[in-house]
Amino acid sequence: MVDKYAVIGNPIAHSKSPLIHRAFAAQTGDDISYEAILAPLDGFEATVRELIAQGYKGANVTVPFKFEAFHLCDSLSTRAKTAGAGAVNTLVNINGSIHGDNTDGVGLRNDIEQNLDFEIANKHILILGAGGAAHGILNSLIGASSITIANRTYERALELVMALRNCEAKASTFEALERPYDLIINATSAGLSDTVLPIPNIIFGENCLAYDMMYGRETPFMKQAREAGAQVADGLGMLVEQAAEAFQIWRGVRPNTLPVIAMLSTLIGKY
C-alpha cells in the first residue's frame, strides 16, 4: 500500500515540494505519493483532520499555516519547542496523534554550511523580518557571535529577540541598522512583490553572505547585496535540505540532496 504525504498551504500551486519528494522517493526506492493541497485560510485544522482520516502519514506545512500548525500539534520535537520557533512545518501522523517538527532551521544551516561552505559559528548575523520564516530558523543559528533581528515594526523584532537564549541578540528597525554583518538572511516576503527594503548598504560587510530565503528569482535584496559586493544566494538549497530532513523523519532514510538541487536549478532556470 502506498504511503500518502502532502504539503498544505495557501497559495500552493507554485510549490516544488511534490517534485522534491518524488525525486527523493525515486532515489531511495520508497513507495509514496505526495501532493500539494490548498487549504482554505480558515480551514487548516479541518484539512489536517481530513488527511488523517484518509490515512496520510505526514504533511509539510507552508505559508500561512506554520504558526497554526504549531498550536494544532499534540506533541512537538525539541527543535520545534526551541526558543524562537513557535512554528511547525512538518507533521507526523502517529496513530491519529499529530506530532510537529520544524526542519527549516536545519535546512538553512545545512545549505549555508555544507552547500555554500560558509561557517555560521562566531559570525555576526542579521535577520531581516520577524514573521514565521524568521521564527523557524532561529534554532539553527546557535554559535553565532551575535544576532540582530530587524523588522518594519520594532516591537515584533523585540518579541523574537526575547525568545532567544545563549546568544547576544538585539532588535532594530530596518532604517536604524548602522553596522556591517557577516551573514544577512532575508526572511521577509518582500521579494514576492519586488519591494525594496529600506536597508543601508553599510550592512553588507567584507566577505558577507547575503541569503534570501526566497528562490527562483533575483529579489531587490539580492540585487542590492550583489551591487554592494556581497556573496549572494537564494533559498533553493534550503528548500531541498529542509525537505530531506522531513523525508528522513517520515521514512528513516536521508536522501542525497545535491542532485535534486541541480535538477530544480535546471528546471527553474537562472535569473
Legacy VTK file of the C-alpha trace (Angstrom):
# vtk DataFile Version 3.0
C-alpha trace
ASCII
DATASET POLYDATA
POINTS 271 float
0.000 0.000 0.000
1.319 3.442 -0.972
2.056 5.768 1.959
0.487 9.189 1.410
2.035 12.585 2.187
1.253 16.173 1.207
2.205 19.815 1.522
-0.502 22.183 2.781
-0.579 25.900 2.082
-2.445 28.831 0.577
-1.404 29.535 -2.143
0.140 26.193 -3.024
0.132 25.693 -6.821
3.688 27.051 -7.077
5.120 24.530 -4.584
8.103 22.450 -5.689
7.710 20.073 -2.725
5.916 17.344 -4.743
8.790 17.300 -7.262
11.365 17.162 -4.489
9.773 14.342 -2.508
9.060 12.284 -5.611
12.721 12.647 -6.554
13.726 11.550 -3.043
11.402 8.528 -3.236
12.809 7.513 -6.612
16.288 7.766 -5.138
15.537 5.691 -2.029
13.049 3.255 -3.563
10.261 4.294 -1.172
6.705 3.734 -2.413
4.949 7.003 -1.559
2.563 9.565 -3.018
2.990 13.272 -2.353
0.640 16.039 -3.416
0.042 19.758 -2.928
-3.165 20.616 -1.080
-4.788 24.039 -0.970
-6.357 24.651 2.443
-8.889 27.459 2.958
-7.430 30.280 5.045
-9.923 29.422 7.788
-9.766 25.674 7.243
-6.251 24.470 8.070
-7.220 22.287 11.047
-10.147 20.754 9.173
-7.820 19.950 6.259
-5.309 18.227 8.539
-8.019 16.233 10.312
-9.402 15.084 6.963
-5.950 13.963 5.791
-5.504 11.965 8.989
-8.902 10.357 8.431
-7.752 9.404 4.929
-4.655 7.730 6.324
-1.992 10.254 5.348
1.273 9.514 7.170
2.510 13.099 7.279
2.477 16.547 5.755
4.605 19.592 5.220
3.142 22.986 6.116
3.891 26.232 4.344
2.619 29.828 4.298
0.471 30.939 6.064
-0.170 27.999 8.385
3.113 27.354 10.273
2.027 29.112 13.475
-1.375 27.427 13.364
0.320 24.061 12.847
2.411 24.623 15.974
-0.708 25.049 18.115
-2.519 22.137 16.477
0.097 19.538 17.422
-0.389 17.043 20.236
3.385 16.731 20.685
6.423 18.654 19.486
10.038 17.835 18.741
12.760 19.502 20.786
13.677 21.865 17.976
10.034 22.827 17.416
9.956 23.864 21.074
13.343 25.597 20.938
13.451 29.313 21.713
12.009 31.381 18.933
10.446 28.551 16.966
6.704 28.809 17.552
6.206 27.463 14.055
5.918 23.938 12.637
6.499 22.882 9.038
6.441 19.088 9.351
3.590 16.970 10.688
3.683 13.271 11.504
0.540 11.175 11.967
1.221 8.840 14.894
-1.899 6.703 15.165
-4.094 9.778 14.843
-1.975 11.940 17.127
-0.250 14.907 15.470
3.478 15.309 16.103
5.133 18.518 14.931
8.680 19.367 13.916
10.429 22.269 12.222
13.059 21.437 9.615
13.523 24.977 8.275
16.395 25.778 10.608
18.439 22.665 9.950
17.680 23.029 6.232
19.029 26.567 6.264
22.144 25.646 8.221
22.899 22.615 6.045
22.593 24.704 2.898
24.775 27.538 4.200
27.474 25.392 5.801
27.568 22.312 3.583
26.484 23.566 0.154
27.804 27.142 0.350
30.787 26.346 2.610
30.087 29.275 4.943
30.635 28.715 8.668
27.927 30.193 10.938
29.824 29.912 14.227
31.279 33.166 15.561
29.603 35.269 12.880
27.591 38.454 13.365
24.199 37.684 11.834
21.375 39.951 10.728
17.874 38.566 10.146
15.502 40.760 8.163
11.894 40.136 9.184
10.231 38.758 12.315
7.455 36.560 10.930
7.054 32.804 10.630
10.098 32.329 8.406
12.335 34.090 10.934
10.843 32.127 13.836
11.573 28.843 12.105
15.298 29.423 11.583
16.346 30.864 14.935
17.119 27.492 16.477
19.698 26.831 13.743
21.885 29.839 14.489
23.296 28.827 17.873
27.030 29.505 17.944
26.824 32.890 16.253
28.639 35.773 17.962
25.523 37.921 17.785
22.115 38.046 16.140
20.268 41.208 15.190
16.618 40.968 14.163
15.368 43.902 12.113
11.732 44.457 11.211
9.463 47.240 9.994
7.978 47.382 13.477
10.465 47.340 16.351
8.029 45.601 18.707
7.780 42.472 16.523
11.560 42.242 16.328
11.838 42.641 20.094
9.371 39.792 20.681
11.633 37.473 18.718
14.776 38.693 20.499
13.150 37.962 23.858
12.703 34.341 22.796
16.421 33.893 22.097
18.788 32.410 24.654
22.509 31.596 24.702
23.317 34.302 22.173
23.788 38.064 22.230
20.784 39.500 20.430
19.198 42.861 19.716
16.180 44.239 17.899
16.149 47.003 15.323
14.080 48.635 12.645
15.378 48.453 9.077
16.226 52.151 8.984
18.220 52.053 12.249
20.759 49.490 11.012
24.192 51.079 11.072
26.921 48.392 11.124
28.243 45.628 8.859
27.351 41.936 9.284
28.936 38.664 8.190
25.688 36.898 7.294
22.408 38.557 6.362
19.280 36.427 5.981
16.251 37.955 4.315
13.273 36.248 5.949
10.726 38.760 4.651
8.355 38.176 1.744
9.333 41.489 0.134
10.729 39.714 -2.913
7.282 38.428 -3.856
6.221 41.953 -4.735
9.690 43.241 -5.694
9.562 45.576 -2.704
12.832 47.317 -1.905
13.666 47.046 1.791
14.781 50.299 3.472
18.217 48.935 4.428
21.568 50.740 4.057
24.499 49.324 2.087
26.715 49.501 5.177
25.172 46.273 6.476
26.957 44.228 3.789
30.300 43.612 5.489
33.527 42.307 3.987
33.069 38.702 2.757
29.394 38.939 3.697
26.951 36.255 2.604
23.534 37.695 1.720
20.973 34.891 1.773
17.391 35.318 0.589
15.026 32.580 1.753
13.007 33.059 -1.440
14.135 31.192 -4.537
13.766 31.200 -8.297
14.246 34.926 -8.898
16.651 37.722 -8.099
14.927 39.828 -5.464
15.665 43.528 -4.871
17.514 42.451 -1.701
19.769 40.130 -3.708
20.381 42.819 -6.326
21.338 45.382 -3.679
23.624 42.873 -1.933
25.335 41.887 -5.183
25.951 45.515 -6.109
27.375 46.107 -2.618
29.918 43.333 -3.180
28.359 40.562 -1.078
28.217 36.877 -1.947
24.569 36.168 -2.799
22.463 33.001 -2.539
18.766 32.214 -2.693
16.760 29.687 -0.698
16.555 26.847 -3.225
19.143 24.790 -1.365
17.328 25.390 1.918
14.071 24.238 0.332
15.627 20.922 -0.658
17.589 20.474 2.571
14.567 21.046 4.819
12.591 18.614 2.654
15.320 15.997 3.054
15.095 16.374 6.833
11.320 15.886 6.700
11.735 12.849 4.438
14.149 11.328 6.953
11.684 11.939 9.803
8.952 10.146 7.868
10.935 7.389 6.146
14.038 6.856 8.303
16.465 7.428 5.429
18.175 10.623 4.309
18.244 11.219 0.535
21.094 12.843 -1.371
20.165 16.496 -1.835
22.751 17.666 -4.381
21.236 16.009 -7.484
17.793 17.306 -6.520
19.125 20.860 -6.087
20.775 20.555 -9.513
17.552 19.248 -11.061
15.499 22.127 -9.667
18.106 24.703 -10.670
17.867 23.473 -14.251
14.079 23.376 -14.142
13.675 26.864 -12.666
16.468 28.380 -14.706
18.940 31.083 -13.769
17.770 34.608 -13.147
LINES 1 272
271 0 1 2 3 4 5 6 7 8 9 10 11 12 13 14 15 16 17 18 19 20 21 22 23 24 25 26 27 28 29 30 31 32 33 34 35 36 37 38 39 40 41 42 43 44 45 46 47 48 49 50 51 52 53 54 55 56 57 58 59 60 61 62 63 64 65 66 67 68 69 70 71 72 73 74 75 76 77 78 79 80 81 82 83 84 85 86 87 88 89 90 91 92 93 94 95 96 97 98 99 100 101 102 103 104 105 106 107 108 109 110 111 112 113 114 115 116 117 118 119 120 121 122 123 124 125 126 127 128 129 130 131 132 133 134 135 136 137 138 139 140 141 142 143 144 145 146 147 148 149 150 151 152 153 154 155 156 157 158 159 160 161 162 163 164 165 166 167 168 169 170 171 172 173 174 175 176 177 178 179 180 181 182 183 184 185 186 187 188 189 190 191 192 193 194 195 196 197 198 199 200 201 202 203 204 205 206 207 208 209 210 211 212 213 214 215 216 217 218 219 220 221 222 223 224 225 226 227 228 229 230 231 232 233 234 235 236 237 238 239 240 241 242 243 244 245 246 247 248 249 250 251 252 253 254 255 256 257 258 259 260 261 262 263 264 265 266 267 268 269 270
